[in-house]
Amino acid sequence: MADKVKCSCKSDNVGIFPCASASNVGQISNKVGVELAKNGVGTMMCTVGIGGHRPGLVKSAEGCDCIIAIDGCPVNCAKETLEHAGINVDTHIVVTELGVKKDYNLDITSKQVKDAMEKVVEIL
């Protein structure tokens, strides 16, 4: 995995909004978001807070130059939550499109996260 990966939008003001659903792919989405933040791609932000229309969280998202939504599956909850709040998504990643089959086992492995992260880095 590359150090200091940069988002394709080339901005330093990047908001990362993962899904964290009750499935393996939602949990992988969240872990990938954490790893992206740790690697300096952007700032991990609160997707649920956007859905709850929390003013400070929405304002923070609106202040981002670039938004990355990471969904676990094609239901696209993170992306749709952001768009419902009027926030444009610049980069949308769906974990199931990276070759991970959705199930409801929440005990994900570090290998699953690493494999997904490698593919996300290629996209960004």
GIDA-V596511 format. One record per residue. RES is the residue in one letter. SS is DSSP state (H for helix, E for strand, L for the rest). PSI is psi in degrees with one decimal (NA if undefined). OMEGA is omega in whole degrees, 0 to 359 (* if undefined). Layout:
res->[RES	RES]
ss->[SS	SS]
psi->[PSI	PSI]
omega->[OMEGA	OMEGA]
This chain:
res->[M	A	D	K	V	K	C	S	C	K	S	D	N	V	G	I	F	P	C	A	S	A	S	N	V	G	Q	I	S	N	K	V	G	V	E	L	A	K	N	G	V	G	T	M	M	C	T	V	G	I	G	G	H	R	P	G	L	V	K	S	A	E	G	C	D	C	I	I	A	I	D	G	C	P	V	N	C	A	K	E	T	L	E	H	A	G	I	N	V	D	T	H	I	V	V	T	E	L	G	V	K	K	D	Y	N	L	D	I	T	S	K	Q	V	K	D	A	M	E	K	V	V	E	I	L]
ss->[L	L	L	L	L	L	L	L	L	L	L	L	L	E	E	E	E	E	L	L	L	L	L	H	H	H	H	H	H	H	H	H	H	H	H	H	H	H	L	L	L	L	E	E	L	L	H	H	H	H	H	L	L	L	H	H	H	H	H	H	H	H	L	L	L	E	E	E	E	E	E	L	L	L	L	L	H	H	H	H	H	H	H	H	L	L	L	L	L	L	E	E	E	E	H	H	H	H	L	L	L	L	L	L	L	L	L	L	L	H	H	H	H	H	H	H	H	H	H	H	H	H	H	L]
psi->[138.0	144.9	147.3	51.9	142.1	145.0	152.9	-17.5	-8.6	18.2	152.4	-7.2	73.6	128.6	131.4	119.3	96.4	158.7	155.3	48.6	177.3	48.3	167.2	-42.6	-30.4	-41.5	-37.4	-42.6	-47.0	-45.1	-38.0	-41.5	-43.5	-46.0	-39.0	-43.4	-43.8	-30.4	8.8	15.4	-37.2	-162.7	127.9	131.2	169.9	102.1	-41.3	-37.9	-34.0	-44.5	-30.9	2.9	41.4	116.1	-46.2	-37.8	-39.4	-42.9	-41.1	-43.9	-40.9	-25.3	-6.3	143.3	-23.6	136.0	128.8	122.2	130.2	108.9	152.3	-39.6	177.4	-1.9	-26.7	41.4	-43.2	-50.5	-47.0	-34.0	-46.1	-47.5	-37.2	-32.1	3.7	19.6	122.7	134.0	122.2	-40.1	126.5	124.1	136.6	118.1	-38.0	-24.6	-7.7	4.6	12.0	125.9	133.6	133.7	-175.0	23.9	114.0	-4.1	74.8	158.4	160.3	-30.2	-41.6	-43.1	-45.0	-45.5	-44.4	-41.8	-41.4	-41.1	-38.0	-41.6	-37.9	-38.8	-42.5	NA]
omega->[182	173	176	175	176	178	181	178	176	179	173	182	187	175	180	183	179	167	175	188	182	176	178	184	174	179	175	178	181	180	177	177	178	181	177	179	179	181	174	179	182	181	176	182	189	179	181	178	176	179	178	179	177	189	181	180	177	179	178	179	179	179	178	176	185	181	173	174	178	179	177	186	184	175	172	182	181	181	183	177	179	181	178	179	178	181	181	177	181	179	180	180	178	186	179	177	176	178	179	179	181	170	185	175	183	179	180	182	177	178	178	179	180	180	179	181	179	180	178	178	178	180	183	*]
